[in-house]
Amino acid sequence: MNQPIKNFPEAPSIGPAQPAKPRSRGRFIPTVILILLVVGGVIWWTRHGTAPQPGGGGRNAGPMSIVPEVVSKADIDVNINALGTVTSLATVTVRTQISGYLMKIDFTEGIEVKKGELIAEIDPRPYEAALAQAKGNLARDEAMLKGAQVDLARYQGLAAQNAVPHQTLDTQIALVAQNQGTVEADKAAVKSAEVNLAYCRIVSPLDGRVGIRQVDQGNYVTPGDTNGLVVITQLQPISVLFTVPEDNLQAIAARLNAGAVLPATALNRSASTKIEEGSTETFDSQIDPTTGTIRLRANFSNDERLLFPNQFVNIRLLLDTHKDATTMSTAGIQRGAPGTFVYLVNSDSTVSVRPVKLGVTAGERVEVLSGLAPGDRIVIDGADKLRDGAKIVIRSENNPTQTNPAQTPAEPDKSGGGKRRRSDGGQKQDGGQKQ
């Protein structure tokens, strides 16, 4: 009975030993793959990630491709840019001066009218009757004045002979003066009636454009109407009100007080298209303390009617012009530790850092006050990868892939004349690099 018990553990020891081997192999394969991936990543990072960036500008890096520009002399404008609003020189709300029924409207909305041109008519009959009545009163009082003057002349003759009391003469003198005052009042009444009758014809007070009418024919109009009959706006000439910083006031005032004409150009909202050219007329009498700016007015002829009241425009004020200034492209300006500088192209196909002092900017050109001279060549494209003393190769600005033949190595001349350049153009480029 003890033997089966002893032999029983020997049998299962042989069975489980065989499936243990494939289980260990299945775990080993993914581990090997993971190790290979890690090793491959380290090798790729060592070769690519730590490799020096091309064009780093170091001494061991290859030559950088750049586009140069020659510093030149030219006139440069001193401009002041500002925001402005088109403002009419005269805007009139036409209102009636008298009360009455609007019998006729003699204008079409949106047309141009001249000064004195008929706009509307009010029923004139009540005012014609008032004028006739005033004239009748004047005629009556003039007759009474003449009678009193005749009696006064008679009393003066009798008083000289002591035929009438002196008191009667004084009374007659006062009566003549009273009648004279009445006649003057009647004349004023006639004049007032004539003016009211003239007000029945409403005419334009200026040359301008008629807006949308505010009242229709047949309505009863009065001087107290808020909106009036119509608004007439002068469009030619027209002005633009714009603001500039108070720091520019002294220079502007000095130029205007010297009698100079300061041209002003009106541009569209994006400042890309010129609308009209005019001149600056004057500036305001005080500075706005909230914004630190002062308002100026520029007048424009507006012959094409391109400027319209309340239109937003950009103003370019030409303050002065610097003659024969040293200028360069703004694309060549660099800023860094040396301050404002440029990369100067040397004759040995290298660049050097040259600090510069800049003046005014006009569009894509900037004035150079010091640091450069006409004829110097500077880098305007490709400067982001340059360093002081970096090697360069010049390429065409129009064709970035075309390099300067002057920078290519010389090749043997098959005709036996030694070495030659690839093209004659390279000789011209080479000569241009000499400073």
C-alpha positions in Angstrom: 0.0 0.0 0.0 2.9 2.3 0.5 4.4 1.9 -2.9 1.6 3.6 -4.9 1.9 6.5 -2.6 5.7 6.8 -3.2 5.4 6.4 -7.0 2.5 9.0 -7.5 4.6 12.2 -7.3 7.1 10.9 -9.9 4.5 10.8 -12.7 3.4 14.5 -12.6 7.0 15.7 -12.4 7.6 14.5 -16.0 4.4 16.0 -17.5 4.6 19.7 -16.6 8.3 20.0 -17.5 7.7 20.0 -21.3 5.2 22.9 -21.7 7.4 25.3 -19.6 9.9 25.8 -22.5 7.6 27.4 -25.1 6.1 29.8 -22.5 9.5 31.3 -21.7 10.3 31.7 -25.4 7.0 33.7 -25.9 8.0 36.2 -23.3 11.6 36.6 -24.6 10.7 37.7 -28.1 8.8 41.0 -27.2 11.6 41.9 -24.9 14.2 41.5 -27.6 12.1 43.6 -30.0 11.7 46.4 -27.4 15.5 46.5 -26.8 16.2 46.7 -30.5 13.8 49.6 -30.9 15.4 51.5 -28.0 18.9 50.9 -29.4 17.7 52.1 -32.9 16.2 55.3 -31.4 19.4 56.1 -29.6 21.4 55.7 -32.7 19.0 57.8 -34.8 19.0 60.6 -32.2 22.8 60.5 -32.0 23.1 60.9 -35.8 20.3 63.4 -36.5 19.2 65.1 -33.3 22.6 66.3 -32.2 23.9 67.1 -35.6 24.7 70.9 -36.1 21.9 72.8 -37.8 22.7 73.9 -41.4 23.4 77.5 -41.8 24.1 78.2 -38.2 26.5 80.9 -39.1 29.5 79.4 -37.4 33.0 79.4 -38.9 32.8 75.7 -39.9 29.4 76.1 -41.5 29.0 76.4 -45.3 28.5 79.8 -47.1 25.0 81.4 -46.6 22.9 82.4 -49.6 22.0 86.1 -49.3 20.5 89.0 -51.4 22.4 92.3 -51.2 21.4 95.9 -51.8 23.5 99.0 -52.6 23.1 101.9 -50.2 22.2 105.0 -52.2 21.4 108.7 -52.0 17.8 110.0 -52.5 15.2 112.4 -51.3 13.2 111.1 -48.5 9.9 112.5 -47.2 9.1 113.2 -43.6 5.5 112.1 -43.3 3.1 112.1 -40.4 0.3 109.5 -40.6 -3.0 110.2 -38.9 -6.6 109.1 -38.8 -9.2 111.6 -40.0 -12.9 112.2 -40.6 -14.3 114.0 -43.7 -16.2 117.1 -42.6 -18.2 119.4 -44.8 -17.3 123.1 -44.7 -21.0 124.0 -44.5 -24.0 121.9 -43.6 -27.3 123.7 -43.5 -30.7 122.5 -42.4 -33.2 124.5 -44.5 -36.1 125.7 -42.3 -39.0 128.0 -43.1 -39.0 131.5 -41.7 -42.8 131.8 -41.8 -45.8 129.6 -41.2 -48.0 128.4 -44.0 -49.0 125.6 -46.3 -46.2 124.0 -48.4 -47.5 124.5 -51.9 -44.6 123.2 -54.0 -41.3 121.4 -53.6 -38.9 122.4 -56.3 -36.0 120.0 -55.8 -35.1 116.3 -56.4 -33.4 114.4 -53.6 -29.7 114.0 -54.1 -29.1 116.7 -56.8 -26.6 119.5 -56.7 -28.1 122.9 -56.2 -26.6 126.4 -56.5 -26.9 129.3 -54.1 -30.2 131.2 -54.6 -31.9 128.3 -56.4 -35.6 127.7 -55.6 -36.2 124.8 -53.2 -39.8 125.2 -52.1 -42.8 127.6 -52.0 -45.2 128.5 -49.3 -48.7 129.9 -49.9 -48.0 133.6 -50.3 -51.6 135.0 -50.2 -51.8 135.8 -46.5 -48.5 137.7 -46.8 -49.5 139.5 -49.9 -52.6 140.8 -48.0 -50.5 141.9 -45.0 -48.2 143.8 -47.4 -51.1 145.6 -49.0 -52.5 146.6 -45.6 -49.1 147.9 -44.5 -48.9 150.0 -47.6 -52.4 151.4 -47.0 -51.5 152.5 -43.5 -48.4 154.1 -44.7 -50.3 156.1 -47.4 -52.8 157.3 -44.8 -50.3 158.4 -42.2 -48.2 160.1 -44.9 -51.3 162.2 -45.8 -51.9 163.1 -42.1 -48.3 164.1 -41.8 -48.5 166.5 -44.8 -51.6 168.1 -43.3 -50.0 168.6 -40.0 -46.9 170.1 -41.7 -49.1 172.6 -43.5 -50.9 173.7 -40.3 -47.5 174.0 -38.6 -46.3 176.4 -41.3 -49.4 178.5 -40.9 -49.1 178.6 -37.1 -45.5 179.6 -37.4 -46.5 182.7 -39.6 -49.2 183.7 -37.2 -47.1 183.3 -34.2 -44.5 185.6 -35.7 -47.3 188.2 -35.8 -48.5 187.3 -32.3 -51.9 186.2 -33.9 -52.0 182.8 -32.1 -50.9 181.7 -28.7 -47.5 180.2 -28.4 -49.0 177.1 -26.9 -50.9 176.4 -30.1 -47.6 176.5 -32.1 -46.0 174.0 -29.7 -48.9 171.6 -29.9 -48.7 171.6 -33.7 -45.0 171.0 -33.6 -45.5 167.9 -31.4 -48.3 166.7 -33.7 -46.0 166.9 -36.8 -43.3 164.9 -34.9 -45.9 162.3 -33.9 -47.1 161.8 -37.5 -43.5 161.5 -38.6 -43.0 158.6 -36.2 -46.1 156.9 -37.4 -45.0 157.1 -41.0 -41.6 155.6 -40.1 -43.4 152.7 -38.3 -45.6 152.2 -41.3 -42.5 152.0 -43.6 -41.0 149.4 -41.3 -44.3 147.4 -41.4 -44.2 147.5 -45.2 -40.6 146.3 -45.2 -41.5 143.4 -42.8 -44.4 142.4 -44.9 -42.2 142.4 -48.0 -39.6 140.2 -46.2 -42.3 137.7 -45.1 -43.6 137.6 -48.7 -40.1 136.9 -49.9 -39.8 134.0 -47.4 -42.6 132.3 -49.2 -40.0 131.4 -51.7 -37.4 129.2 -50.0 -34.0 129.2 -51.8 -30.7 127.4 -51.2 -28.3 129.3 -49.0 -25.2 127.7 -50.6 -23.9 125.4 -53.3 -24.2 121.8 -52.2 -26.0 118.5 -52.4 -29.6 118.1 -51.4 -30.3 115.3 -49.0 -33.6 113.4 -48.3 -36.5 115.7 -47.8 -38.1 115.8 -44.3 -41.6 117.1 -45.2 -44.0 116.5 -48.1 -45.9 118.9 -50.2 -49.3 120.0 -48.6 -48.1 120.1 -45.0 -48.4 123.1 -42.8 -44.9 124.2 -41.9 -43.7 126.5 -39.1 -40.4 128.0 -38.0 -40.4 125.7 -35.0 -40.2 122.4 -37.0 -37.1 120.5 -35.7 -36.2 118.6 -38.8 -36.7 121.5 -41.2 -37.4 120.9 -44.9 -34.1 119.4 -46.1 -30.4 119.3 -45.4 -27.9 120.8 -47.9 -24.3 119.8 -47.6 -21.4 121.5 -49.3 -19.1 118.9 -51.0 -16.8 121.0 -53.0 -14.4 122.0 -51.5 -14.5 119.7 -48.4 -12.2 119.3 -45.4 -10.8 116.5 -43.3 -10.3 116.8 -39.5 -7.5 114.6 -38.2 -5.5 114.4 -35.0 -1.7 114.2 -34.5 0.3 113.7 -31.3 1.1 116.9 -29.5 4.9 116.2 -29.9 4.5 117.1 -33.6 2.8 120.4 -33.0 6.0 122.5 -32.8 7.3 121.3 -36.2 3.9 121.7 -37.9 3.4 125.2 -36.4 6.9 126.3 -37.4 6.3 125.3 -41.0 2.8 126.9 -41.3 4.0 130.1 -39.6 6.8 130.3 -42.2 4.2 130.2 -45.0 4.9 126.7 -46.1 2.2 124.7 -47.8 2.0 121.2 -46.1 0.5 118.7 -48.6 -2.0 116.3 -47.2 -3.0 113.0 -48.9 -6.3 111.3 -48.1 -6.1 107.5 -48.3 -8.7 104.8 -48.0 -9.4 102.8 -44.9 -6.6 100.3 -45.5 -4.2 103.2 -46.5 -3.5 101.4 -49.8 -5.3 103.7 -52.3 -5.0 107.5 -52.7 -8.3 109.2 -52.8 -7.5 112.9 -53.0 -4.7 115.4 -52.5 -5.0 118.6 -50.6 -3.2 120.9 -48.2 -3.2 121.5 -44.4 -4.9 124.8 -43.5 -4.7 125.2 -39.7 -4.7 123.5 -36.4 -6.9 123.8 -33.3 -6.3 126.3 -30.5 -5.9 123.8 -27.7 -4.6 120.2 -27.1 -7.0 117.5 -26.0 -5.7 116.6 -22.5 -7.4 113.2 -22.5 -5.5 111.9 -25.6 -2.5 114.3 -25.9 -3.4 115.1 -29.5 -4.4 118.2 -31.4 -6.8 118.5 -34.3 -5.8 119.8 -37.8 -7.9 120.7 -40.8 -6.9 119.9 -44.4 -8.9 121.1 -47.4 -9.5 119.1 -50.6 -11.0 120.3 -53.9 -13.0 117.0 -54.1 -13.6 117.5 -57.9 -14.5 113.8 -58.3 -16.8 113.8 -55.3 -14.8 110.9 -53.8 -14.8 112.3 -50.3 -18.1 112.3 -48.4 -19.0 113.8 -45.0 -18.3 111.5 -42.0 -16.2 109.2 -44.2 -13.2 107.6 -42.4 -9.9 108.2 -44.1 -6.1 107.9 -43.4 -4.1 111.2 -43.8 -0.5 111.3 -44.8 0.9 114.8 -43.9 4.1 115.7 -45.7 6.0 117.8 -43.1 9.3 118.1 -44.9 11.7 116.5 -47.4 15.3 115.6 -46.6 17.3 116.2 -49.8 20.1 113.8 -50.9 19.8 111.6 -47.8 21.6 108.3 -47.5 18.8 105.7 -47.7 18.4 101.9 -47.5 15.7 99.3 -47.5 13.9 98.6 -44.2 14.4 94.9 -44.9 18.1 95.2 -44.1 17.5 96.5 -40.5 18.5 94.1 -37.8 18.1 94.6 -34.0 20.0 92.8 -31.3 22.7 93.2 -28.7 24.6 95.8 -30.8 21.4 97.8 -31.1 20.3 98.7 -34.6 22.7 97.2 -37.1 23.0 95.8 -40.6 25.2 93.1 -42.2 27.7 94.7 -44.4 28.9 92.7 -47.4 32.7 92.6 -47.6 34.9 92.2 -50.6 36.2 88.8 -49.3 32.7 87.2 -49.5 32.0 87.6 -45.8 29.7 89.9 -43.8 30.4 92.1 -40.8 28.1 93.7 -38.3 27.8 97.5 -38.8 25.8 99.5 -36.2 23.7 102.3 -37.8 21.7 105.2 -36.7 18.4 105.6 -38.5 16.3 108.7 -39.3 12.8 108.9 -40.8 11.1 106.1 -42.6 9.1 106.6 -45.8 7.4 103.4 -47.0 10.1 100.7 -47.5 13.0 103.1 -47.4 14.7 104.5 -44.3 17.2 107.3 -43.8 20.6 106.4 -42.5 22.1 109.1 -40.3 25.4 107.4 -39.6 27.2 104.0 -40.1 26.8 103.6 -43.9 27.9 105.5 -47.0 26.5 105.5 -50.5 27.9 102.5 -52.4 28.0 100.1 -49.4 26.3 96.8 -49.9 24.1 95.4 -47.2 22.1 92.1 -46.7 18.4 92.5 -47.2 17.4 88.8 -47.4 19.0 85.8 -45.6 20.2 87.7 -42.7 18.4 85.6 -40.1 21.1 82.9 -40.3 24.2 85.2 -40.4 26.8 86.0 -37.9 29.7 88.4 -37.9 32.4 87.1 -40.3 30.1 84.5 -41.9 30.9 83.3 -45.4 28.2 84.2 -48.0 27.2 83.5 -51.5 25.1 86.0 -53.4 21.9 85.0 -55.1 19.4 86.8 -57.2 16.5 88.3 -55.4 14.2 87.3 -58.3 15.6 83.7 -58.5 16.6 82.4 -55.1 18.1 79.3 -56.5 20.5 81.2 -58.8 23.8 82.0 -57.0 26.3 84.7 -57.9 28.8 83.3 -60.5 31.5 85.3 -58.9 31.3 83.0 -55.8 31.7 79.7 -57.8 35.1 78.1 -58.0 37.2 78.8 -61.1 37.4 76.1 -63.8 40.3 75.4 -66.2 40.1 77.3 -69.5 40.1 74.7 -72.3 41.5 77.2 -74.7 44.8 77.3 -72.8 44.4 80.7 -71.1 44.7 79.3 -67.6 41.7 79.6 -65.3 38.6 81.6 -66.1 35.2 82.4 -64.5 32.1 80.8 -65.7 30.6 84.0 -67.1 31.4 87.6 -67.6 28.6 88.5 -65.2 30.6 87.1 -62.4 33.3 89.6 -63.0 30.8 92.4 -62.7 29.5 91.0 -59.4 33.1 90.5 -58.1 33.9 94.1 -58.8 30.7 95.3 -57.1 31.8 93.8 -53.8 34.8 96.1 -53.4 34.2 98.7 -50.9 
